[in-house]
Amino acid sequence: MSSISKLVWLSLCVSSFFSAPVWAGFWDNLWQPEQPVDQTTPPKNAQRFEISGTLPAYTQLELVGYYTSSVCTRKEIRFPNGDIANPYRATLNKSSVLRQSLESGAVVKPFSLVLALQGGGDCDWQLEDLVLDLTLVPSHPIWQKVKSLKDDYLQTSPPLTPSKPAAKASPHDGFYLSQELTIEPVLAGSEEDTNLVSALPLSLNPVYYPVVIYSPKTDSAFEVQLKSNLQSTSSLWSSTATQMVRFDKDAVLRVEFNPEILPDYQVNVWRQPDHISVHYPDGTEYRYPRGDARLYAYGKPESMLNTLSASTKAEDKRLLAQIYWAGYALAKDEEKARKFYREAAEGDDLIAIQWMQSQAAYAGEVEQSRYWLQRAARLGNMEAKLELIRQPLEVILRGKLNTAEAKSAEVKAWEQLNVLVNQGVPEAMGMMALYQVLPWSPYYNATAALANYRLSVQADPALALSAASDYYYLLEDFEQSQEFWEIAAKRDLYAAAEYADILLKPAQRNPLRARYWLDKVASQGEKQGIQQDVLGKAYFQLASLLDAGEGGEADPKRAQILYQQSLVLAERFSNDYAAQAKERLKSLEERRL
């Protein structure tokens, strides 16, 4: 359920290392069952999710909270790279589950469910993720419909053993009419980390529809599943959609969940000995080799190929182009894709225009690229406007000067940039500051540059990283860059790791602040899925500070755990810290003995 990777390790039993009772005790502890969450009602001031909405008729909703505890832990023996001569103990968090459920009758039912982020109790349980599991109860019309379908199907298409009577459907036999939605709370991080991250309050309006699967040549000849438009594509057997949400200090984290059931939108899947065919309501059909089938969610373009092909709308032309370019639903056809992209772009579809521009730029077609940029700019696209301004100015970044006609274009671009700055466009302020901060620029003005960077970051904190990088890497000015590093590090774990690395360099060494940012990366990095080489280095750097007592009190116990975690990740990437981590880990283990 969680985005955190759950690693399963095979422990080898070496009789000379462990006596039987010790090993048995270890094995019993390793596989202890989940512990109950011992605080189910959050205190009035506890941070919590409040999930409310309307439940469709004849459905059941189960809210499942998955908790983890770093207080209640278990030990596990690990053998790096199968090296049984040098095992070490890893400390793993224990997990726990809390379930709440409700059911609607013949009419829709408003509901409200509460789930605390802190489960409390002696283990100090912390919410890792939650699941909303929507299930159809047997009295739902879809159940009645598919029950009749199954009866008719089995009577007309008996299984492989025709001598036996046709099986009859029961309300719970062979049907998978449920859909899970996982919501994972995350504290902070870069918007570029994942396109699943959303802010709160979160409003979810999933549309669920039945998929009927016929398998004439198998013992399980008939199945029905529930799918959701939250899934762009899925295999036949996948049923989980995931949404990550970002939260800060708010006491109540509100999620609106209003599911809709489409009993009349039915996708039919036929499993044949050599292929699988998938049929959608508008008559679209796809055929796949067995095992390669894809399902396209309700409302997605791949499920409406016939509808899109008959449409003259620019947006539909672009969606059709995307299908041919991707080659998922149909065989990849770049010629058809380009044709439909051009038709959509000429119809002023902005996404198609941007695609045409990027293709022209990649091919080195300068005039075509500029043509599409100008069309996008006329439609009000700020990115295109800024790119048209940037092009005459970029020669300055290389330390050169424009002359003649190029100089005239530069002056005009600078005037256009001033217009956007006066309009308060954050990206324009950041661009102007860049050309004002360079000592060789004809627009050099250090005071104005700092003011513009500050205004741009105030308007859009996501621009803090570029401001910090410009000062630190272009001007080698750490003092001016530091205020922007602080802002960037609060938003982005990669920036936090980069900033901490800078703070550990001799010229501006600050173990206290480095320790603060490394602790953030170490505690949130795995949850947010940052690159494991970055995370491994952060583990090692923080362990080194805790080991030496720099930037705060020494914590050899946590340092040992972090060294262990850094070594696990070091096995997967080239690095320059593994040898030192092994040496320090061995020293800490000997000291404890």
C-alpha positions in Angstrom: 0.0 0.0 0.0 2.8 2.4 0.8 5.2 4.0 -1.7 8.0 2.9 0.7 9.7 -0.1 -0.6 9.3 -3.1 1.7 12.4 -5.2 1.5 12.3 -8.9 2.3 15.6 -10.4 3.2 16.5 -14.1 3.3 18.4 -14.8 6.5 20.8 -17.7 6.3 21.1 -19.9 9.4 24.7 -20.6 10.4 24.7 -22.9 13.4 28.2 -21.8 14.6 26.9 -18.2 14.9 23.8 -18.7 17.0 22.6 -21.2 19.5 19.2 -22.8 18.8 17.2 -20.9 21.5 18.7 -17.5 20.4 17.9 -18.2 16.8 14.4 -19.4 17.6 13.7 -16.2 19.6 15.0 -14.1 16.8 12.8 -15.9 14.2 9.7 -15.5 16.4 10.4 -11.8 16.8 10.9 -11.4 13.0 7.5 -12.6 12.2 5.4 -11.1 15.0 1.9 -10.3 13.9 0.7 -6.7 13.5 0.1 -4.8 16.8 -3.2 -3.0 17.3 -3.4 0.7 17.2 -4.0 1.5 20.9 -5.6 4.9 20.4 -8.5 5.0 18.0 -10.0 8.4 18.9 -7.7 11.4 18.3 -7.4 14.1 20.9 -9.2 17.3 20.1 -6.1 19.1 19.1 -4.5 16.2 17.2 -3.8 16.6 13.5 -6.2 14.4 11.6 -7.9 13.6 8.3 -11.6 14.3 8.0 -13.0 12.4 5.0 -16.6 13.3 4.0 -18.8 13.0 1.1 -21.8 11.0 -0.3 -21.8 7.2 -0.6 -23.8 5.8 -3.5 -26.7 3.5 -2.9 -25.9 -0.2 -2.1 -22.2 0.3 -1.5 -19.8 -0.2 1.4 -16.8 2.0 2.2 -14.0 0.9 4.4 -11.4 3.4 5.6 -8.1 1.6 6.5 -5.3 3.5 8.3 -1.8 2.0 8.0 0.5 3.1 10.9 4.1 2.6 11.6 6.2 3.0 14.8 9.8 3.9 15.2 9.4 3.4 19.0 8.2 -0.2 18.8 10.8 -1.8 16.5 12.1 -5.3 15.6 15.5 -6.5 14.7 16.6 -8.3 11.6 19.9 -9.9 10.7 21.2 -8.9 7.3 24.1 -10.2 5.2 25.3 -7.6 2.8 25.8 -9.1 -0.7 25.4 -12.6 0.8 28.5 -12.0 3.1 27.6 -14.4 5.9 30.9 -13.6 7.7 29.9 -10.0 8.3 26.3 -9.8 9.3 24.7 -6.9 11.0 21.4 -6.2 12.8 19.0 -3.8 11.1 16.3 -2.0 13.1 12.9 -2.0 11.4 9.7 -0.2 12.4 6.7 -2.2 13.4 3.3 -1.6 11.6 -0.3 -1.6 12.6 -3.7 -1.3 11.0 -6.9 0.5 12.0 -10.2 -0.1 10.1 -13.5 1.7 9.9 -16.4 0.8 7.7 -19.9 2.0 6.8 -22.7 0.9 4.4 -25.4 2.7 2.4 -28.9 1.3 1.8 -31.3 2.0 -1.1 -30.5 5.7 -1.2 -27.3 7.8 -1.1 -25.8 8.3 2.3 -23.7 11.3 3.5 -20.8 10.3 5.6 -17.9 11.6 7.6 -14.9 9.6 8.9 -12.0 10.7 11.0 -8.5 9.3 11.0 -5.7 10.6 13.2 -2.2 11.1 11.9 -0.8 10.1 15.3 -2.2 6.9 16.6 -0.8 7.6 20.1 -0.2 5.0 22.7 3.1 3.6 24.0 4.3 2.9 20.4 3.6 6.5 19.2 2.0 5.2 16.0 2.3 7.5 12.9 0.0 7.3 9.9 1.9 6.1 6.9 -1.0 5.9 4.4 -4.7 5.3 4.3 -7.0 3.4 1.9 -10.6 4.0 0.9 -12.0 0.7 -0.3 -15.3 1.0 -2.1 -17.3 -2.3 -2.5 -20.6 -3.0 -4.1 -23.0 -4.9 -1.8 -24.9 -7.9 -3.3 -28.2 -5.8 -3.6 -26.6 -3.3 -6.0 -28.2 -3.4 -9.5 -24.8 -4.2 -11.0 -24.6 -7.4 -8.9 -28.1 -8.4 -10.2 -27.1 -7.7 -13.8 -23.8 -9.6 -13.7 -25.3 -12.5 -11.8 -27.8 -12.9 -14.7 -25.0 -12.5 -17.2 -23.0 -15.2 -15.5 -25.9 -17.6 -15.3 -26.7 -17.1 -19.0 -23.1 -17.3 -20.0 -22.4 -20.5 -18.2 -25.6 -22.1 -19.6 -24.6 -21.3 -23.2 -20.8 -21.7 -22.8 -20.2 -24.6 -20.4 -16.7 -25.2 -18.9 -14.3 -27.7 -20.2 -16.2 -30.6 -18.5 -19.6 -30.4 -20.1 -20.8 -33.5 -18.3 -21.1 -31.5 -15.2 -24.1 -29.1 -14.7 -23.4 -25.4 -15.4 -22.3 -23.5 -12.3 -24.7 -21.0 -10.8 -23.5 -17.6 -9.6 -23.6 -16.8 -5.9 -23.4 -13.2 -4.6 -19.8 -13.6 -3.6 -18.5 -16.1 -6.2 -16.0 -15.0 -8.8 -16.8 -11.3 -8.5 -14.3 -8.6 -7.6 -16.5 -5.5 -7.4 -14.2 -3.3 -5.3 -11.8 -0.5 -5.9 -9.1 0.8 -3.6 -7.9 4.4 -3.4 -4.7 5.0 -1.4 -3.9 8.4 0.0 -0.4 8.9 1.2 0.4 12.0 3.4 3.7 13.6 2.8 5.3 16.6 4.6 7.2 18.4 1.9 9.1 17.9 -1.3 9.6 19.0 -4.8 6.7 19.2 -7.2 8.9 17.4 -9.6 9.3 14.4 -7.4 6.0 13.0 -8.5 3.0 14.1 -10.5 0.7 12.5 -8.0 1.3 15.1 -5.2 -1.7 17.3 -4.4 -2.4 19.9 -1.9 -5.2 19.9 0.7 -8.1 20.2 0.8 -8.4 17.4 -1.7 -11.6 16.8 -3.7 -11.9 13.3 -5.3 -14.8 12.4 -7.5 -13.9 8.9 -8.9 -16.2 7.3 -11.4 -16.4 3.5 -11.1 -17.6 1.1 -13.8 -17.8 -2.7 -14.3 -15.5 -4.8 -16.4 -16.9 -8.1 -17.4 -14.2 -10.8 -18.2 -15.1 -13.9 -20.2 -12.7 -16.8 -20.3 -14.4 -19.7 -22.2 -11.4 -22.1 -22.0 -10.7 -21.9 -18.3 -12.2 -23.2 -15.1 -13.0 -19.7 -14.0 -15.0 -18.7 -17.0 -16.6 -15.5 -15.8 -15.4 -12.6 -13.6 -16.5 -9.0 -13.0 -14.3 -6.3 -11.6 -14.8 -2.6 -10.7 -12.5 0.0 -12.3 -12.0 3.7 -11.8 -11.3 6.7 -13.9 -8.5 7.6 -11.4 -6.4 5.0 -13.3 -5.1 6.1 -16.6 -4.2 2.6 -17.7 -4.1 -0.7 -15.8 -3.7 -4.4 -16.2 -6.8 -6.6 -15.9 -5.9 -7.5 -12.3 -4.9 -4.1 -10.9 -7.4 -2.3 -8.7 -5.5 0.3 -6.7 -5.2 4.0 -7.5 -2.9 6.2 -5.5 -3.0 9.9 -4.5 -0.2 11.6 -2.5 -1.2 14.7 -0.5 1.0 17.4 1.0 0.1 18.8 4.4 1.7 21.3 6.8 0.5 22.4 10.3 -3.2 22.4 9.8 -5.1 20.5 12.5 -7.7 19.2 10.1 -6.8 17.8 6.7 -10.1 17.6 4.7 -10.7 15.2 1.9 -14.0 15.3 -0.1 -14.7 11.8 -1.5 -17.8 11.6 -3.7 -17.7 8.4 -5.8 -20.1 7.7 -8.7 -21.1 4.3 -10.0 -21.8 3.8 -13.8 -24.0 0.7 -14.0 -24.6 1.2 -17.8 -20.9 1.7 -18.8 -19.7 -1.8 -19.2 -16.3 -2.9 -20.6 -16.2 -6.4 -22.0 -13.1 -8.5 -22.1 -12.9 -11.8 -24.0 -10.0 -14.1 -23.2 -9.2 -16.5 -26.1 -6.4 -19.1 -26.3 -4.2 -16.9 -28.4 -5.4 -13.3 -27.7 -7.5 -11.0 -25.5 -10.0 -8.6 -27.0 -11.3 -5.5 -25.0 -14.6 -3.9 -26.1 -15.6 -0.3 -25.0 -19.1 1.2 -25.1 -18.5 3.4 -28.2 -17.6 0.4 -30.2 -13.8 0.8 -29.8 -12.1 -2.6 -29.7 -8.4 -3.6 -29.1 -6.8 -7.0 -29.5 -3.7 -8.0 -27.5 -1.5 -11.1 -27.2 -2.4 -13.0 -24.1 -0.9 -11.4 -21.0 -0.4 -8.0 -22.6 -4.0 -6.6 -22.2 -4.5 -3.0 -21.1 -7.7 -1.4 -19.7 -8.3 2.3 -20.3 -10.3 4.1 -17.7 -13.7 5.7 -18.3 -13.3 9.0 -20.1 -9.7 8.4 -21.2 -9.0 8.9 -25.0 -7.9 5.3 -25.6 -11.4 4.1 -24.7 -13.0 6.5 -27.2 -11.0 5.9 -30.4 -14.1 5.7 -32.5 -15.6 8.8 -31.0 -12.4 10.8 -31.4 -11.9 9.6 -35.0 -15.3 11.1 -35.9 -14.7 14.4 -34.2 -13.6 17.7 -35.8 -12.6 19.4 -32.5 -8.9 20.4 -32.1 -8.7 18.8 -28.6 -10.0 15.5 -30.0 -7.5 15.6 -32.8 -4.7 16.0 -30.3 -6.0 13.2 -28.1 -6.0 11.0 -31.3 -2.5 12.1 -32.0 -1.4 11.1 -28.5 -2.8 7.6 -29.0 -0.9 7.0 -32.3 2.3 8.5 -30.9 2.3 6.5 -27.7 1.6 3.2 -29.4 -0.1 1.7 -26.4 -3.6 1.2 -27.6 -2.7 0.8 -31.3 0.6 0.2 -33.2 2.8 3.3 -33.0 2.3 5.4 -36.1 4.4 8.6 -36.0 3.2 9.8 -39.4 -0.5 9.8 -38.4 0.4 11.3 -35.0 2.2 14.3 -36.6 -0.8 14.8 -39.0 -3.3 14.9 -36.1 -0.9 17.1 -33.9 -0.6 19.6 -36.8 -4.4 19.7 -37.3 -4.9 20.2 -33.6 -2.2 22.9 -33.4 -3.7 24.8 -36.4 -7.0 24.7 -34.5 -5.3 26.6 -31.6 -5.0 23.6 -29.2 -2.2 24.9 -26.9 -0.9 21.4 -25.9 -0.6 20.5 -29.6 1.2 23.8 -30.4 3.7 23.1 -27.6 4.3 19.7 -29.0 4.9 21.0 -32.5 7.3 23.6 -31.1 9.3 21.1 -29.1 9.6 18.8 -32.2 10.8 21.7 -34.4 13.3 22.8 -31.8 14.7 19.3 -31.4 15.0 19.0 -35.2 16.9 22.4 -35.3 14.1 24.0 -37.4 14.5 27.5 -36.0 11.9 29.3 -38.0 9.2 26.6 -37.4 10.0 26.6 -33.7 9.6 30.4 -33.5 6.4 30.2 -35.5 4.8 27.9 -32.9 6.2 29.9 -30.0 4.6 33.0 -31.4 1.2 31.2 -31.8 1.4 30.0 -28.2 2.3 33.5 -27.0 -0.7 35.0 -28.9 -2.9 32.5 -27.0 -1.4 34.0 -23.7 1.0 31.3 -22.8 3.6 32.8 -20.4 6.2 30.2 -21.0 6.2 31.0 -24.8 6.4 34.7 -24.1 9.4 34.3 -21.8 11.2 32.0 -24.3 10.8 34.6 -27.1 12.3 37.2 -24.7 15.1 34.8 -23.6 16.4 34.0 -27.1 17.8 37.4 -28.0 19.3 37.7 -24.5 21.0 34.3 -24.1 24.2 35.4 -25.9 24.9 37.5 -22.8 25.2 34.4 -20.6 28.1 33.3 -22.8 29.9 36.5 -22.1 29.3 38.1 -25.6 27.5 41.2 -26.8 24.8 41.5 -29.5 25.5 43.9 -32.3 23.5 45.4 -35.3 20.1 43.7 -35.8 20.7 41.3 -32.9 21.2 44.3 -30.6 17.9 45.8 -31.7 16.2 42.5 -31.0 17.8 42.4 -27.6 16.6 45.9 -26.7 13.1 45.0 -27.8 13.2 41.8 -25.7 14.4 43.8 -22.6 11.5 46.2 -23.0 9.1 43.3 -23.2 10.7 41.7 -20.1 10.1 45.0 -18.2 6.5 44.9 -19.2 6.1 41.4 -17.7 8.0 42.4 -14.6 5.8 45.4 -14.1 2.8 43.0 -14.4 4.3 41.0 -11.5 5.1 37.8 -13.4 7.5 35.9 -11.0 9.4 34.1 -13.8 10.0 37.4 -15.5 11.5 38.9 -12.3 13.8 35.9 -11.9 14.9 36.2 -15.6 15.6 39.9 -15.2 17.6 39.3 -12.0 19.8 36.7 -13.7 20.9 39.3 -16.3 21.3 42.0 -13.6 23.5 39.8 -11.4 26.1 38.9 -14.1 29.1 41.4 -13.8 29.7 41.3 -17.6 26.0 42.0 -18.5 25.1 45.3 -20.0 22.2 45.3 -17.5 24.3 44.6 -14.4 22.8 46.0 -11.2 23.5 43.9 -8.1 21.0 45.8 -5.9 18.2 45.5 -8.4 19.1 41.8 -9.0 18.7 41.0 -5.3 15.4 42.9 -5.1 14.0 41.1 -8.2 15.1 37.7 -6.9 13.4 38.4 -3.6 10.2 39.5 -5.3 10.2 36.5 -7.6 10.6 34.1 -4.7 8.0 35.9 -2.6 5.5 35.5 -5.4 6.6 31.9 -6.2 8.8 30.0 -3.7 9.5 27.4 -6.3 11.9 29.9 -7.9 14.1 29.9 -4.8 16.3 27.1 -6.0 17.2 28.9 -9.3 18.0 32.1 -7.3 20.2 30.1 -4.9 22.0 28.3 -7.7 22.7 31.5 -9.7 24.4 33.2 -6.7 26.3 30.1 -5.5 27.4 28.5 -8.7 27.6 31.5 -11.1 29.0 34.1 -8.7 30.4 31.8 -6.0 28.6 34.0 -3.5 27.3 31.8 -0.7 26.4 34.7 1.6 23.8 36.1 -0.9 22.6 32.7 -1.9 21.9 31.4 1.6 18.5 33.0 2.1 17.3 31.3 -1.1 18.8 28.0 -0.1 16.8 28.1 3.1 13.6 28.6 1.3 14.3 26.0 -1.4 15.3 23.4 1.2 12.0 23.8 3.0 10.1 22.9 -0.2 12.4 20.4 -1.9 14.2 17.4 -0.4 16.8 17.5 -3.2 17.5 21.1 -2.5 17.8 20.2 1.2 20.3 17.5 0.5 22.3 19.8 -1.9 22.2 22.6 0.7 23.4 20.3 3.5 26.3 19.2 1.3 27.3 22.8 0.8 27.1 23.5 4.5 29.6 20.7 5.1 32.2 22.2 2.9 35.2 23.9 4.7 34.6 27.4 3.4 31.1 27.7 5.0 30.9 24.7 7.3 27.9 24.8 9.6 27.2 21.4 11.2 24.2 22.6 13.1 22.2 23.6 10.0 23.6 20.7 7.9 22.4 18.3 10.6 18.9 19.9 10.5 18.5 19.5 6.8 20.0 16.1 6.6 17.6 14.9 9.3 14.7 16.1 7.2 16.1 14.2 4.1 16.7 11.1 6.2 13.3 11.1 7.8 11.2 11.9 4.7 13.3 10.8 1.8 12.2 7.2 1.5 8.6 8.1 1.9 8.8 10.6 -0.9 10.9 8.4 -3.1 13.9 10.5 -3.7 16.9 9.0 -5.6 18.5 6.4 -3.5 22.0 7.5 -4.1 21.1 11.0 -2.7 19.4 9.3 0.2 22.3 7.0 0.9 24.8 9.9 1.0 22.4 11.9 3.3 22.2 8.9 5.7 26.0 8.7 5.8 26.5 12.4 6.3 24.0 12.6 9.1 25.4 9.5 10.7 28.9 11.1 10.7 27.6 14.2 12.4 25.7 12.2 15.1 28.7 9.9 15.5 31.1 12.9 16.1 28.6 15.0 18.1 28.9 17.9 15.6 26.0 20.3 15.5 24.4 18.8 18.6 24.7 15.9 21.0 26.3 12.7 19.9 23.8 9.9 19.2 25.8 6.7 18.5 22.7 4.5 18.5 21.0 6.4 15.7 24.4 6.9 13.9 24.7 3.1 13.8 21.3 2.7 12.3 22.0 5.3 9.7 25.4 3.8 8.8 23.5 0.5 8.2 20.9 2.2 6.0 23.6 4.0 4.0 25.4 0.6 3.4 22.2 -1.0 2.1 21.8 1.7 -0.5 25.5 1.9 -1.3 25.3 -1.6 -2.7 23.2 -0.3 -5.6 25.2 2.8 -6.6 28.8 3.9 -7.0 29.7 6.0 -4.0 32.7 7.3 -2.0 31.4 6.7 1.5 30.9 2.9 1.9 34.4 2.0 3.1 34.3 4.7 5.8 30.7 3.8 6.8 31.8 0.1 7.3 34.8 1.2 9.4 32.7 3.5 11.6 29.9 0.9 11.9 32.4 -1.7 13.0 33.9 0.7 15.6 30.4 1.5 17.0 29.5 -2.2 17.3 32.7 -3.1 19.0 32.2 -0.2 21.4 28.8 -1.4 22.4 30.1 -4.9 22.9 
